[in-house]
Amino acid sequence: MTDEYVYDEATGEWGPAKDAAAAGDDAVVVRDSVGNVLADGDQVTLIKDLTVKGAGQTLKRGTLIKSIRLTGDAQEIDCRYEGIKGLVLRAEFVRKR
């Protein structure tokens, strides 16, 4: 029987490979305003009016945003909306539909 070990640079110690695989699962969990987990491709609605900087328009409460993408940040989601390029919303202002 051979045991596999992996060197953890953060702690400077050797540990079992199975522990490293479990610790390597650092996926960012993005939650909306009520605690639902968001995923790529979800549809969300805005829970308050938001003024979009640089676009000169306001997105009203209840606006449907289709096909979101997660950015790797726990509080930001990338989305498309008609007439606004590069729209990034905070997850605290949306609710999963």
C-alpha positions in Angstrom: 0.0 0.0 0.0 1.4 3.4 -1.0 0.3 6.6 0.7 0.4 9.8 -1.3 1.4 13.0 0.3 1.2 16.6 -0.9 3.3 19.5 0.3 1.2 22.5 1.5 3.2 25.6 0.8 1.0 27.8 3.0 1.7 25.7 6.2 5.0 24.2 5.1 3.8 20.7 6.0 3.3 17.4 4.2 -0.2 16.0 4.4 -2.3 13.2 2.9 -3.3 13.8 -0.7 -7.0 13.2 0.1 -7.0 16.1 2.5 -5.4 18.3 -0.2 -8.1 17.4 -2.6 -10.8 18.4 -0.1 -9.1 21.7 0.8 -8.6 22.5 -2.9 -12.3 22.9 -3.4 -12.3 26.6 -2.8 -15.3 27.4 -5.1 -16.8 30.8 -4.4 -20.4 30.6 -3.4 -22.5 33.5 -4.5 -25.8 34.2 -2.7 -28.5 36.6 -3.6 -30.3 39.0 -1.2 -32.4 36.2 0.4 -29.6 33.6 0.5 -30.3 31.5 -2.6 -27.2 30.2 -4.3 -26.6 31.7 -7.7 -25.0 29.9 -10.7 -24.0 30.8 -14.2 -27.0 31.2 -16.5 -29.5 32.0 -13.7 -32.2 34.7 -14.1 -32.4 37.4 -11.4 -34.6 40.3 -10.7 -33.6 43.6 -9.1 -34.9 44.3 -5.6 -34.3 48.1 -5.7 -33.8 50.9 -8.2 -30.2 51.1 -9.3 -28.5 54.0 -11.1 -26.0 52.8 -13.6 -22.8 54.9 -13.5 -21.6 55.9 -17.0 -24.8 54.8 -18.7 -27.0 57.7 -17.6 -30.0 55.4 -16.9 -31.7 53.8 -13.9 -32.6 50.1 -13.7 -36.0 49.9 -12.0 -37.0 47.5 -9.2 -38.3 44.2 -10.7 -36.2 44.4 -13.9 -35.4 40.9 -15.1 -31.7 40.2 -15.9 -31.2 37.0 -17.9 -28.2 34.7 -18.1 -25.9 36.0 -15.4 -22.2 34.9 -15.1 -20.3 34.6 -11.9 -17.0 36.5 -11.7 -15.2 34.7 -8.9 -16.0 37.4 -6.4 -18.6 36.4 -3.8 -20.5 39.7 -4.2 -20.3 40.5 -7.9 -22.1 39.1 -10.9 -21.6 39.9 -14.6 -24.7 40.3 -16.7 -26.0 41.7 -19.9 -28.7 44.2 -20.3 -30.1 46.0 -23.3 -28.1 49.1 -24.0 -25.5 48.7 -21.2 -22.2 47.0 -21.9 -20.1 45.5 -19.1 -22.8 45.6 -16.4 -21.6 44.2 -13.1 -24.2 44.0 -10.2 -23.8 43.3 -6.5 -25.4 40.1 -5.5 -27.1 41.9 -2.5 -29.3 43.8 -4.9 -30.8 40.8 -6.8 -33.1 37.9 -6.1 -33.0 34.6 -8.0 -36.1 34.0 -10.2 
